[in-house]
């Protein structure tokens, strides 16, 4: 299991509601959370997938993510 942090443009609860089904249905993601109070809107992910696959899942939801 790997832990990743991403800078995202997930900036509000509506955005969070949009991305949630995408991240929850990814069987390789065990746990995730977004810190909406952080300026970088940091997404922390615990996953068995490589970071680029997590980024692709976020892109499918319509958001951007950059590994930090």
C-alpha beads as a LAMMPS data file, in Angstrom:
LAMMPS data file: protein, C-alpha beads

68 atoms
67 bonds

1 atom types
1 bond types

-500.0 500.0 xlo xhi
-500.0 500.0 ylo yhi
-500.0 500.0 zlo zhi

Masses

1 110.0

Atoms # bond

1 1 1 0.000 0.000 0.000
2 1 1 1.297 3.452 -0.908
3 1 1 0.411 6.880 0.421
4 1 1 0.230 9.855 -1.940
5 1 1 -0.568 13.521 -1.614
6 1 1 -1.858 15.613 -4.484
7 1 1 -2.438 19.302 -5.007
8 1 1 -5.950 19.556 -6.496
9 1 1 -8.587 21.991 -7.674
10 1 1 -11.251 20.277 -5.539
11 1 1 -12.238 23.450 -3.699
12 1 1 -15.715 23.077 -2.215
13 1 1 -18.248 20.574 -0.925
14 1 1 -19.957 20.385 -4.329
15 1 1 -16.621 19.444 -5.908
16 1 1 -16.120 16.897 -3.166
17 1 1 -19.559 15.427 -3.871
18 1 1 -18.655 15.141 -7.562
19 1 1 -15.309 13.382 -7.063
20 1 1 -16.472 11.057 -4.249
21 1 1 -18.151 8.388 -6.425
22 1 1 -15.087 8.182 -8.694
23 1 1 -12.657 7.688 -5.828
24 1 1 -14.961 5.368 -3.894
25 1 1 -15.528 3.017 -6.828
26 1 1 -11.805 2.619 -7.552
27 1 1 -11.022 -0.750 -5.970
28 1 1 -7.315 0.132 -5.700
29 1 1 -7.992 3.106 -3.408
30 1 1 -8.356 2.023 0.214
31 1 1 -8.805 5.463 1.802
32 1 1 -8.792 9.081 0.719
33 1 1 -9.534 12.536 2.080
34 1 1 -9.335 16.130 0.874
35 1 1 -8.301 19.027 3.093
36 1 1 -10.506 21.867 1.848
37 1 1 -8.952 24.278 4.376
38 1 1 -5.475 23.863 2.859
39 1 1 -4.529 26.341 0.103
40 1 1 -3.443 23.423 -2.119
41 1 1 -6.674 21.486 -1.431
42 1 1 -4.491 18.509 -0.604
43 1 1 -5.878 15.085 -1.447
44 1 1 -4.311 12.297 0.597
45 1 1 -4.734 8.796 -0.808
46 1 1 -3.873 5.321 0.445
47 1 1 -3.841 3.066 -2.604
48 1 1 -2.439 -0.016 -4.242
49 1 1 -2.446 1.819 -7.570
50 1 1 0.445 3.942 -8.839
51 1 1 0.034 7.708 -8.490
52 1 1 -0.641 8.224 -12.213
53 1 1 -3.711 5.941 -12.001
54 1 1 -5.072 7.987 -9.101
55 1 1 -4.518 11.155 -11.147
56 1 1 -6.437 9.617 -14.052
57 1 1 -9.357 8.773 -11.752
58 1 1 -9.442 12.385 -10.567
59 1 1 -9.311 13.617 -14.182
60 1 1 -12.272 11.381 -15.054
61 1 1 -14.227 13.232 -12.366
62 1 1 -13.326 16.537 -14.041
63 1 1 -10.600 17.736 -11.677
64 1 1 -6.840 18.277 -11.741
65 1 1 -4.280 16.661 -9.452
66 1 1 -0.539 17.077 -9.171
67 1 1 1.622 14.790 -7.064
68 1 1 3.382 16.661 -4.245

Bonds

1 1 1 2
2 1 2 3
3 1 3 4
4 1 4 5
5 1 5 6
6 1 6 7
7 1 7 8
8 1 8 9
9 1 9 10
10 1 10 11
11 1 11 12
12 1 12 13
13 1 13 14
14 1 14 15
15 1 15 16
16 1 16 17
17 1 17 18
18 1 18 19
19 1 19 20
20 1 20 21
21 1 21 22
22 1 22 23
23 1 23 24
24 1 24 25
25 1 25 26
26 1 26 27
27 1 27 28
28 1 28 29
29 1 29 30
30 1 30 31
31 1 31 32
32 1 32 33
33 1 33 34
34 1 34 35
35 1 35 36
36 1 36 37
37 1 37 38
38 1 38 39
39 1 39 40
40 1 40 41
41 1 41 42
42 1 42 43
43 1 43 44
44 1 44 45
45 1 45 46
46 1 46 47
47 1 47 48
48 1 48 49
49 1 49 50
50 1 50 51
51 1 51 52
52 1 52 53
53 1 53 54
54 1 54 55
55 1 55 56
56 1 56 57
57 1 57 58
58 1 58 59
59 1 59 60
60 1 60 61
61 1 61 62
62 1 62 63
63 1 63 64
64 1 64 65
65 1 65 66
66 1 66 67
67 1 67 68
